[in-house]
Amino acid sequence: MTAQLMPWVLFTLFIIIMLAIDLGIFNRKAHEVSVKEALVWSGVWVTLALAFNVGVYFWKGQEVAVQFFTGYIVEKSLSVDNIFVFLQVFAYFSVPAIYQHKILFWGILGAIVMRAIFIFAGVALISKFHWIIYIFGTFLIITGIKMAFSKNKEIHPEKNPLLKLLKRFIPLSHDYEGGHFFVKRNGMILATPMALVLIVIETTDVIFAVDSIPAILAITTDPFIVYSSNLFAIMGLRAMFFALAGVIKKFHYIHYGLAAILSFVGVKMLISEFYKVPSMAALAVIAAILAASMIASSIWARHDGVESTVK
């Protein structure tokens, strides 16, 4: 039992240390994250993920290492959708650039907890009720088809039930109050727009997890590989957001690629009882789809950019 728990303990400790370094050393003071800084941190997280992947190769072999890398690529690709939503949320609430990193930090911290719950629930369901993979597979295909035909996703924070609940019980401040989530004024606790934005970020991540967790479970049901690949993708999401925020809209065909990836892993799940798609072949297909969507975006550039509505 100790040997089985040790990887989990060490990996979780590593994540905690990295979060502490991020918040306690490099981002103690609120500041606007530059593209250069974001690219450096993106490089750090990709390098750490690849180094971990090498460790998995020597620990569990090539097959599992390929599964980790495939899962990481899938989660990283689906994170692009998160970036589109983050941009809309920040624009809707007019979040100052200096506070965006703090919101994403705490948002991703909450996402880690929620993803862990989703992962263990998904693995447990598949282990106990094997037929549920057909439900997951069908769901992913339907989601992929819907994504392919959806354009210019819009968010409506005012319809978020948690925001409505918060506004009912806690008075609101209309100022960002130096980046605090709550402030005390005249003996009353007030929620700032920071708290509202964080709630929207957290609830949208739950929605994204509903898509991404079944997708990675189509690659592997090893809980540690699912958990670690998912967390590496999430931990690098903040840096990726600041690195790509200015150019992400240029990849206007990327959602077709994501739709195709979701549909592919859904089909992979549905046929798993009859044919097991080799891990290397699955990785090649996913990488080819992602590359094709990015190349298509570069070749057939769109010039009618959609502007965010700032309220």
PARO-85348 format. One record per atom (N, C-alpha, C, CB): x, y, z. Coordinates in steps of 0.02 Angstrom, whole numbers, padded with zeros to 5 digits, always signed. Glycine has a CB too. Layout:
<atoms>
XYZ...
</atoms>
This chain:
<atoms>
+00041-00060+00000+00000+00000+00000+00043+00063+00000-00047+00000+00061+00097+00062+00040+00142+00120+00043+00174+00133-00025+00196+00108+00095+00194+00079-00059+00225+00086-00125+00176+00115-00175+00252+00019-00150+00112+00097-00169+00061+00123-00215+00046+00196-00202-00003+00081-00209+00048+00216-00139+00032+00285-00121+00090+00333-00133+00011+00288-00049+00151+00308-00133+00210+00351-00137+00209+00396-00198+00272+00309-00138+00195+00371-00260+00193+00416-00318+00142+00472-00310+00176+00376-00381+00084+00456-00280+00033+00507-00270+00057+00561-00222-00032+00474-00244+00088+00539-00168+00113+00586-00117+00167+00631-00146+00141+00547-00055+00215+00600-00182+00270+00639-00210+00245+00687-00264+00323+00591-00241+00200+00665-00306+00175+00709-00359+00134+00766-00330+00131+00669-00409+00092+00752-00281+00052+00804-00249+00097+00854-00213+00002+00774-00199+00150+00829-00181+00198+00873-00147+00233+00918-00198+00250+00831-00109+00249+00890-00256+00281+00929-00310+00234+00986-00332+00298+00884-00369+00170+00971-00342+00122+01021-00363+00116+01076-00310+00053+00989-00376+00113+01057-00247+00107+01106-00192+00168+01152-00191+00099+01070-00124+00228+01122-00199+00290+01162-00199+00290+01211-00257+00352+01115-00203+00270+01188-00316+00269+01232-00375+00218+01289-00366+00252+01192-00438+00161+01274-00336+00112+01326-00323+00139+01377-00273+00047+01295-00297+00174+01352-00222+00203+01396-00171+00257+01441-00202+00233+01356-00113+00298+01413-00246+00349+01452-00280+00317+01505-00324+00395+01406-00323+00265+01485-00360+00230+01531-00404+00202+01591-00365+00173+01495-00441+00162+01576-00313+00128+01629-00276+00173+01664-00227+00068+01600-00240+00217+01627-00194+00257+01655-00140+00321+01690-00162+00274+01603-00092+00348+01672-00221+00411+01701-00243+00403+01744-00305+00462+01646-00256+00378+01714-00360+00377+01750-00424+00317+01796-00431+00376+01700-00480+00264+01785-00393+00204+01827-00401+00178+01852-00335+00150+01788-00438+00223+01871-00291+00202+01898-00226+00165+01964-00235+00263+01909-00180+00187+02003-00284+00155+02067-00298+00114+02061-00362+00207+02123-00303+00054+02090-00361+00013+02090-00421+00047+02129-00476-00057+02119-00405+00048+02100-00536+00079+02134-00593+00049+02107-00658+00155+02125-00592+00057+02146-00710+00033+02124-00775+00084+02077-00805+00021+02185-00822+00062+02017-00822+00106+01965-00848+00123+01981-00921+00074+01894-00843+00188+01987-00935+00209+02001-01004+00210+01938-01045+00279+02034-01004+00210+01945-01111+00213+01888-01156+00278+01850-01144+00207+01911-01230+00333+01886-01134+00398+01854-01122+00396+01810-01060+00453+01907-01116+00368+01837-01006+00363+01799-00944+00318+01738-00953+00335+01843-00887+00264+01747-00989+00217+01692-01001+00250+01637-01043+00154+01717-01036+00289+01656-01093+00323+01607-01135+00374+01568-01095+00357+01641-01194+00409+01603-01049+00459+01569-01007+00425+01517-00963+00497+01620-00963+00370+01536-00931+00335+01490-00887+00302+01433-00927+00282+01526-00847+00279+01448-00987+00252+01395-01030+00306+01344-01046+00223+01424-01096+00366+01369-01061+00423+01325-01074+00441+01283-01014+00482+01365-01096+00437+01314-00955+00453+01278-00893+00404+01220-00883+00450+01325-00832+00339+01233-00891+00289+01181-00879+00291+01126-00931+00220+01212-00876+00303+01144-00994+00310+01093-01046+00371+01050-01033+00314+01126-01116+00426+01082-01013+00488+01044-00998+00477+00997-00940+00545+01093-00983+00443+01020-00887+00430+00977-00829+00385+00919-00848+00397+01018-00773+00335+00932-00890+00290+00878-00912+00328+00826-00953+00232+00906-00954+00372+00848-00998+00411+00802-01039+00461+00763-00996+00449+00840-01094+00492+00796-00946+00538+00762-00901+00501+00709-00861+00572+00812-00854+00440+00726-00839+00399+00677-00802+00381+00619-00848+00336+00711-00775+00367+00635-00911+00350+00584-00960+00408+00534-00969+00333+00616-01027+00469+00560-00969+00528+00516-00973+00531+00472-00912+00593+00559-00980+00516+00501-00854+00515+00461-00792+00463+00405-00795+00501+00505-00732+00405+00420-00824+00352+00369-00831+00376+00314-00878+00287+00401-00859+00414+00333-00930+00440+00284-00977+00484+00232-00942+00480+00319-01034+00530+00256-00899+00575+00210-00864+00540+00174-00807+00635+00248-00838+00486+00204-00782+00450+00174-00726+00399+00122-00748+00415+00229-00685+00359+00139-00799+00304+00096-00819+00307+00071-00891+00240+00131-00808+00357+00095-00928+00365+00069-00996+00338+00115-01050+00333+00003-01002+00351+00097-01112+00334+00140-01170+00259+00150-01177+00361+00110-01233+00220+00096-01169+00147+00100-01180+00116+00152-01134+00115+00032-01168+00132+00150-01071+00104+00197-01022+00130+00268-01034+00119+00175-00950+00194+00273-01054+00224+00338-01068+00188+00372-01127+00299+00331-01084+00171+00332-01178+00135+00359-01236+00064+00380-01214+00131+00306-01293+00034+00341-01170-00033+00359-01145-00031+00425-01107-00060+00303-01101+00021+00434-01066+00028+00497-01029+00034+00555-01078+00090+00494-00982+00078+00548-01127+00090+00603-01174+00027+00617-01215+00148+00586-01221-00008+00565-01236-00070+00574-01274-00122+00611-01231-00098+00507-01298-00130+00589-01169-00176+00622-01123-00158+00695-01112-00178+00585-01057-00094+00708-01105-00070+00776-01096-00086+00820-01157+00006+00776-01083-00075+00793-01216-00090+00830-01278-00165+00844-01284-00065+00791-01339-00206+00794-01268-00279+00803-01271-00301+00858-01224-00315+00737-01254-00278+00854-01161-00297+00904-01111-00271+00973-01129-00273+00884-01042-00210+00976-01154-00180+01040-01174-00220+01071-01232-00106+01031-01195-00241+01029-01278-00279+01053-01335-00347+01080-01314-00288+00998-01387-00381+01042-01270-00446+01064-01247-00442+01127-01204-00479+01008-01207-00382+01141-01177-00373+01201-01137-00381+01264-01179-00304+01201-01104-00372+01257-01245-00381+01315-01289-00451+01343-01282-00368+01295-01363-00500+01300-01273-00569+01322-01262-00575+01363-01198-00617+01262-01260-00538+01343-01146-00537+01381-01084-00513+01452-01096-00492+01346-01032-00462+01459-01138-00433+01525-01150-00484+01571-01182-00371+01519-01195-00523+01546-01230-00575+01586-01261-00624+01611-01207-00613+01545-01315-00643+01567-01161-00691+01586-01110-00659+01636-01061-00716+01523-01072-00597+01624-01041-00563+01671-00996-00562+01741-01026-00491+01648-00982-00548+01746-01091-00546+01811-01124-00614+01846-01119-00526+01803-01197-00667+01808-01130-00734+01837-01127-00753+01858-01056-00785+01787-01154-00735+01816-01008-00752+01831-00938-00715+01894-00915-00733+01772-00891-00650+01898-00930-00611+01957-00911-00637+02020-00946-00537+01946-00928-00659+02013-01008-00686+02071-01044-00753+02091-01015-00693+02055-01119-00795+02043-01000-00862+02057-00973-00858+02095-00908-00901+01991-00963-00812+02074-00864-00805+02106-00798-00753+02161-00797-00788+02054-00746-00723+02176-00855-00671+02228-00860-00616+02218-00807-00702+02298-00852-00590+02157-00804-00539+02141-00755-00473+02174-00774-00531+02064-00748-00445+02215-00729-00380+02245-00744-00327+02191-00755-00358+02292-00687-00282+02202-00802-00231+02152-00819-00189+02133-00759-00186+02178-00875-00180+02180-00712-00138+02169-00654-00166+02115-00607-00128+02233-00616-00232+02103-00610-00264+02054-00566-00281+01988-00600-00326+02084-00536-00271+01983-00664-00292+01923-00700-00254+01861-00678-00283+01933-00774-00189+01868-00665-00149+01810-00644-00175+01783-00578-00075+01829-00638-00192+01827-00530-00215+01805-00465-00280+01765-00471-00226+01865-00418-00325+01789-00513-00388+01753-00523-00376+01684-00552-00436+01793-00568-00333+01681-00603-00319+01617-00634-00283+01570-00586-00277+01626-00697-00240+01597-00543-00205+01555-00494-00255+01519-00449-00156+01598-00451-00299+01558-00418-00348+01527-00373-00400+01486-00411-00383+01581-00331-00414+01507-00472-00460+01468-00513-00433+01399-00529-00476+01505-00577-00369+01397-00545-00337+01333-00562-00327+01290-00500-00270+01345-00598-00316+01323-00443-00311+01285-00380-00376+01248-00366-00293+01332-00321-00432+01283-00377-00497+01251-00368-00509+01197-00421-00553+01302-00371-00484+01210-00482-00492+01162-00537-00456+01096-00521-00466+01191-00603-00398+01101-00488-00360+01041-00470-00402+00995-00425-00294+01060-00434-00435+01025-00376-00477+00987-00329-00535+00955-00366-00502+01031-00272-00569+00995-00408-00628+00970-00444-00609+00916-00495-00664+01027-00479-00552+00927-00530-00531+00876-00579-00516+00810-00544-00469+00901-00618-00484+00813-00485-00467+00752-00448-00531+00713-00431-00428+00768-00383-00583+00750-00410-00647+00717-00393-00677+00685-00455-00696+00769-00363-00677+00722-00511-00704+00696-00574-00666+00634-00598-00702+00750-00628-00600+00636-00592-00558+00580-00615-00572+00517-00576-00484+00598-00610-00572+00523-00509-00583+00463-00468-00654+00437-00477-00570+00479-00395-00702+00482-00486-00771+00460-00497-00776+00424-00564-00819+00520-00496-00744+00451-00616-00746+00420-00682-00714+00352-00683-00712+00465-00733-00654+00346-00653-00619+00282-00650-00660+00231-00611-00549+00290-00618-00689+00252-00555-00729+00207-00514-00790+00182-00552-00751+00242-00449-00822+00227-00589-00882+00208-00627-00865+00157-00681-00915+00269-00658-00810+00170-00717-00790+00124-00771-00770+00056-00742-00732+00154-00812-00736+00057-00684-00715-00006-00652-00775-00048-00630-00669+00008-00592-00826-00014-00604-00884-00050-00577-00936-00063-00630-00914-00010-00520-00945-00015-00676-00996-00021-00728-00961-00011-00796-01055+00030-00718-00934-00065-00823-00895-00059-00884-00935-00029-00942-00867-00127-00904-01000-00042-00942-01042-00018-00997-01046+00058-01001-01112-00046-00990-01024+00091-00947-01029+00165-00947-00981+00196-00998-01014+00192-00877-00931+00157-01021-00886+00185-01072-00925+00201-01136-00829+00135-01088-00980+00164-01149-01020+00178-01208-01058+00245-01200-01070+00121-01221-01078+00260-01139-01111+00324-01125-01061+00380-01134-01141+00324-01054-01000+00371-01105-00948+00421-01112-00930+00432-01186-00884+00401-01072-00923+00376-01222-00904+00381-01293-00957+00417-01333-00894+00312-01321-01020+00400-01322-01074+00433-01358-01077+00508-01341-01142+00399-01342-01068+00522-01276-01069+00592-01254-01014+00632-01288-01060+00596-01178-00954+00604-01294-00898+00639-01326-00912+00652-01400-00833+00600-01317-00941+00603-01434-00957+00612-01505-01009+00667-01514-00983+00546-01536-01061+00667-01472-01113+00719-01476-01082+00787-01461-01170+00703-01427-01039+00790-01410-01007+00853-01393-00963+00878-01450-00964+00845-01329-00927+00832-01482-00884+00850-01538-00925+00878-01596-00844+00790-01561-00982+00847-01611-01025+00870-01665-01053+00939-01649-01083+00821-01678-01075+00949-01586-01102+01014-01566-01048+01068-01570-01130+01011-01495-00986+01050-01550-00931+01098-01552-00916+01118-01624-00869+01069-01519-00919+01071-01670-00904+01085-01740-00953+01134-01771-00903+01020-01780-01015+01133-01748-01066+01176-01777-01080+01239-01735-01129+01138-01786-01044+01246-01679-01054+01306-01639-01004+01359-01659-01048+01290-01563-01026+01421-01661-00982+01476-01679-00987+01532-01628-01000+01502-01749-00929+01563-01615-00927+01621-01571-00965+01609-01506-00954+01682-01607-00940+01563-01466-00971+01549-01402-00980+01612-01361-00930+01497-01363-01038+01619-01331-01050+01676-01288-01062+01652-01217-01109+01718-01313-01038+01692-01169-01050+01675-01099-01101+01724-01072-00984+01677-01058-01138+01702-01022-01188+01744-00991-01181+01738-00915-01260+01725-01014-01131+01773-00887-01119+01769-00814-01180+01787-00773-01062+01813-00795-01221+01832-00799-01279+01854-00760-01329+01797-00748-01315+01911-00796-01323+01742-00787-01367+01685-00778-01338+01632-00732-01383+01654-00846-01276+01643-00709-01243+01594-00666-01280+01589-00599-01168+01613-00654-01305+01530-00580-01344+01524-00518-01304+01539-00455-01372+01454-00513-01238+01524-00456-01198+01539-00397-01189+01614-00388-01129+01505-00403-01183+01650-00443-01179+01723-00438-01243+01752-00409-01164+01755-00507-01300+01726-00433-01364+01750-00407-01370+01736-00333-01421+01716-00445-01346+01678-00311-01348+01660-00240-01304+01706-00199-01327+01586-00230-01243+01719-00225-01196+01762-00189-01225+01833-00182-01129+01765-00226-01254+01859-00236-01281+01926-00234-01340+01932-00186-01303+01948-00304-01374+01875-00174-01432+01877-00130-01411+01882-00056-01473+01815-00140-01355+01852-00039-01335+01849+00031-01277+01895+00050-01317+01779+00048-01237+01915+00002-01179+01957+00017-01182+02021-00024-01113+01919+00004-01178+02080+00008-01177+02143-00029-01115+02147-00074-01177+02203+00020-01121+02183-00128-01067+02186-00177-01033+02254-00177-01093+02171-00247-00969+02253-00188-00930+02314-00201-00920+02319-00276-00861+02313-00162-00924+02379-00302-00917+02388-00374-00845+02402-00395-00961+02444-00397-00799+02405-00346-00729+02418-00360-00688+02355-00348-00702+02475-00316-00629+02352-00379-00586+02293-00372-00547+02292-00307-00538+02289-00430-00549+02345-00269-00524+02346-00200-00454+02317-00193-00571+02308-00155-00408+02337-00237-00339+02315-00231-00328+02240-00243-00314+02332-00164-00375+02208-00277-00366+02137-00293-00391+02089-00240-00295+02123-00306-00428+02115-00190-00456+02071-00138-00521+02040-00162-00467+02110-00072-00535+01980-00138-00598+01948-00157-00656+01973-00113-00591+01871-00150-00640+01988-00050-00690+02014-00004-00658+02071+00036-00717+01958+00044-00698+02119+00054-00675+02175+00096-00726+02187+00151-00664+02240+00053-00701+02217+00206-00746+02234+00262-00753+02309+00265-00719+02206+00329-00814+02333+00263-00826+02405+00264-00887+02420+00308-00836+02432+00192-00878+02464+00356-00931+02482+00403-00962+02421+00436-00986+02522+00367-00918+02373+00454-00941+02313+00488-00974+02261+00443-00987+02331+00541-00975+02274+00378-01007+02227+00331-00955+02196+00284-01061+02263+00289-00965+02132+00268-00922+02097+00220-00950+02108+00150-00917+02021+00237-00909+02135+00106-00930+02147+00037-00891+02103-00011-00921+02221+00019-00924+02075-00060-00891+02037-00113-00871+02084-00168-00937+01979-00140-00809+02079-00191-00785+02122-00245-00796+02087-00313-00709+02139-00235-00787+02123-00368-00793+02091-00434-00743+02032-00441-00781+02142-00489-00687+02033-00404-00639+01978-00407-00673+01912-00387-00579+01991-00360-00715+01915-00334-00750+01854-00312-00799+01830-00365-00787+01868-00246-00833+01877-00398-00881+01858-00450-00846+01825-00508-00919+01920-00474-00790+01853-00529-00752+01825-00585-00727+01755-00568-00693+01870-00605-00702+01747-00506-00677+01681-00485-00732+01628-00487-00647+01685-00415-00791+01646-00465-00847+01599-00466-00864+01578-00537-00910+01630-00433-00864+01626-00584-00878+01610-00654-00824+01564-00682-00884+01674-00696-00761+01580-00667-00705+01538-00691-00711+01467-00665-00637+01569-00670-00727+01460-00601-00731+01393-00570-00789+01353-00600-00740+01399-00495-00847+01385-00608-00905+01348-00634-00896+01329-00707-00969+01390-00625-00863+01372-00746-00851+01353-00816-00801+01296-00821-00825+01414-00856-00754+01293-00773-00707+01237-00774-00742+01171-00760-00651+01249-00723-00793+01172-00718-00831+01111-00706-00862+01087-00772-00887+01123-00652-00888+01134-00811-00918+01117-00876-00865+01087-00922-00951+01179-00909-00805+01117-00923-00752+01092-00966-00729+01022-00942-00692+01140-00967-00729+01012-00876-00708+00947-00850-00754+00891-00873-00705+00949-00774-00818+00907-00882-00866+00857-00905-00846+00831-00974-00937+00887-00907-00814+00873-01014-00791+00852-01080-00722+00819-01076-00788+00911-01127-00676+00851-01039-00606+00830-01042-00591+00766-01004-00563+00884-01015-00625+00754-00948-00611+00693-00909-00631+00630-00948-00647+00696-00841-00691+00626-00976-00707+00568-01018-00658+00560-01076-00778+00572-01044-00635+00617-01104-00589+00614-01161-00524+00580-01141-00574+00684-01187-00497+00597-01084-00434+00566-01063-00444+00495-01039-00400+00609-01009-00504+00480-01013-00519+00411-00992-00524+00365-01053-00584+00408-00952-00534+00395-01112-00534+00355-01174-00462+00335-01192-00566+00395-01231-00413+00371-01165-00343+00356-01179-00317+00304-01130-00300+00420-01174-00332+00313-01066-00310+00267-01014-00356+00273-00953-00237+00280-00994-00363+00219-00916-00402+00221-00854-00356+00215-00793-00454+00166-00853-00291+00219-00804-00243+00220-00749-00252+00286-00712-00169+00210-00773-00278+00285-00650-00295+00348-00616-00235+00395-00607-00324+00333-00548-00176+00368-00594-00118+00411-00584-00097+00445-00649-00060+00371-00555-00099+00410-00704-00081+00439-00768-00133+00491-00789-00076+00384-00823-00197+00476-00778-00249+00524-00794-00240+00587-00751-00319+00493-00781-00228+00578-00687-00221+00633-00639-00160+00676-00655-00216+00606-00567-00103+00644-00666-00041+00682-00676-00040+00719-00743+00019+00635-00673-00064+00686-00797-00065+00720-00862-00114+00778-00861-00084+00670-00918-00170+00769-00827-00220+00821-00821-00193+00881-00782-00283+00795-00787-00159+00868-00727-00133+00922-00686-00076+00959-00720-00109+00896-00620-00033+00924-00757+00020+00959-00794-00011+01007-00845+00066+00908-00829-00064+00985-00878-00097+01028-00928-00129+01088-00894-00150+00989-00967-00161+01077-00836-00194+01131-00800-00144+01181-00772-00238+01103-00744-00089+01155-00743-00039+01199-00713-00007+01246-00764+00014+01158-00678-00003+01224-00826+00026+01266-00878-00024+01310-00913+00060+01223-00928-00088+01307-00891-00141+01343-00925-00135+01418-00917-00208+01320-00899-00116+01441-00856-00111+01514-00845-00059+01544-00891-00092+01529-00772+00000+01513-00894+00054+01540-00936+00032+01539-01009+00119+01500-00927-00002+01485-01029-00025+01479-01098-00076+01534-01114-00055+01410-01111-00118+01551-01065-00167+01604-01076-00133+01670-01092-00212+01611-01014-00085+01690-01051-00051+01754-01061-00007+01754-01123-00010+01772-00999+00018+01694-01141+00060+01690-01201+00019+01694-01265+00100+01625-01201-00043+01667-01263-00083+01663-01323-00142+01712-01326-00109+01594-01330-00154+01749-01272-00213+01792-01268-00218+01839-01328-00212+01831-01204-00162+01864-01351-00163+01913-01405-00171+01883-01474-00101+01953-01404-00158+01817-01481-00160+01787-01548-00208+01729-01554-00091+01764-01567-00241+01711-01499-00282+01651-01498-00338+01653-01550-00310+01640-01429-00365+01714-01562-00422+01719-01609-00401+01706-01681-00453+01787-01604-00335+01707-01694-00312+01693-01762-00320+01618-01779-00238+01714-01769-00323+01576-01727-00332+01504-01739-00407+01489-01742-00297+01462-01682-00440+01517-01793-00512+01512-01797-00538+01444-01819-00538+01564-01844-00493+01400-01841-00514+01332-01859-00499+01282-01803-00479+01309-01923-00472+01307-01747-00450+01261-01694-00510+01223-01665-00414+01299-01639-00569+01255-01662-00625+01220-01632-00648+01160-01674-00684+01269-01622-00635+01163-01740-00649+01104-01781-00602+01047-01763-00643+01121-01857-00539+01065-01750-00490+01014-01729-00509+00983-01663-00421+01045-01725-00529+01026-01615-00550+01000-01549-00612+00956-01556-00563+01059-01501-00657+00976-01599-00718+00936-01610-00700+00868-01639-00766+00973-01659-00652+00867-01686-00630+00804-01716-00595+00760-01665-00584+00817-01775-00556+00791-01620-00521+00752-01569-00570+00721-01521-00472+00797-01530-00620+00759-01498-00670+00732-01453-00709+00675-01486-00719+00787-01431-00726+00684-01550-00763+00632-01586-00720+00569-01594-00785+00657-01654-00655+00579-01609-00610+00522-01617-00604+00481-01553-00541+00547-01639-00592+00516-01497-00584+00478-01434-00650+00447-01413-00557+00523-01378-00707+00478-01434-00772+00448-01420-00781+00383-01458-00827+00497-01438-00762+00383-01522-00765+00322-01563-00718+00270-01534-00747+00337-01637-00658+00292-01513-00609+00246-01483-00639+00211-01423-00546+00285-01462-00679+00248-01383-00711+00217-01325-00764+00167-01346-00743+00271-01282-00803+00185-01396-00859+00142-01417-00836+00076-01446-00902+00178-01468-00778+00076-01480-00755+00015-01513-00704-00023-01470-00725+00031-01580-00691+00002-01409-00638-00027-01368-00650-00101-01351-00630+00012-01303-00713-00121-01350-00730-00190-01334-00711-00237-01391-00804-00197-01318-00711-00209-01452-00698-00250-01512-00629-00239-01541-00751-00236-01564-00604-00178-01535-00538-00161-01562-00505-00108-01519-00543-00137-01635-00446-00123-01495-00409-00075-01454-00361-00036-01499-00370-00111-01397-00374+00028-01508-00330+00071-01549-00263+00077-01514-00363+00141-01561-00208+00060-01547-00142+00065-01516-00129+00137-01492-00087+00045-01566-00096+00143-01434-00083+00208-01405-00044+00254-01452-00045+00200-01339+00005+00225-01487+00046+00265-01533+00004+00291-01591+00105+00224-01558-00042+00248-01616-00086+00269-01671-00134+00324-01648-00126+00208-01697-00161+00318-01587-00206+00369-01560-00169+00436-01554-00234+00348-01492-00107+00433-01529-00066+00494-01522-00055+00526-01590+00001+00478-01489-00039+00485-01641-00026+00511-01708-00088+00545-01737-00002+00454-01754-00146+00514-01729-00208+00542-01755-00224+00609-01722-00267+00493-01745-00218+00611-01655-00234+00673-01618-00185+00729-01637-00231+00660-01542-00121+00712-01641-00071+00763-01660-00084+00788-01731+00000+00733-01655-00101+00743-01777-00114+00763-01846-00175+00808-01851-00125+00700-01890-00228+00793-01814-00288+00834-01814-00273+00904-01788-00344+00801-01772-00237+00907-01733-00220+00971-01702-00177+01013-01749-00185+00961-01635-00127+00981-01779-00082+01016-01825-00120+01041-01886-00024+00971-01846-00164+01000-01913-00202+01019-01972-00246+01080-01959-00246+00960-01996-00278+01083-01900-00321+01139-01884-00281+01203-01876-00361+01125-01821-00221+01199-01849-00179+01258-01840-00151+01281-01907-00121+01243-01791-00131+01234-01949-00105+01252-02016-00160+01284-02058-00076+01190-02052-00220+01255-02054-00277+01283-02092-00292+01355-02069-00340+01239-02083-00286+01367-02003-00297+01435-01977-00246+01484-02004-00296+01434-01901-00185+01460-02014-00131+01504-02039-00139+01517-02114-00063+01473-02026-00159+01465-02151-00165+01472-02224-00226+01514-02243-00169+01403-02258-00283+01497-02213-00345+01534-02229-00361+01581-02171-00404+01485-02242-00322+01633-02167-00330+01681-02112-00396+01717-02117-00272+01732-02112-00426+01730-02059-00489+01766-02057-00475+01838-02039-00539+01733-02006-00509+01884-02072-00496+01955-02062-00555+01991-02029-00481+01988-02128-00606+01953-02013-00664+01985-01981-00667+01965-01908-00730+01965-02017-00616+01985-01870-00611+01966-01800-00672+01986-01760-00550+01997-01769-00689+01945-01712-00746+01958-01670-00722+01996-01608-00783+01893-01650-00753+02051-01592-00732+02092-01536-00769+02072-01474-00743+02165-01551-00734+02075-01417-00764+02058-01354-00808+02116-01330-00710+02042-01302-00861+02100-01297-00905+02152-01269-00884+02165-01198-00979+02131-01273-00864+02225-01183-00842+02244-01116-00899+02278-01081-00778+02289-01118-00916+02253-01024-00971+02283-00985-00945+02304-00917-01032+02234-00978
</atoms>
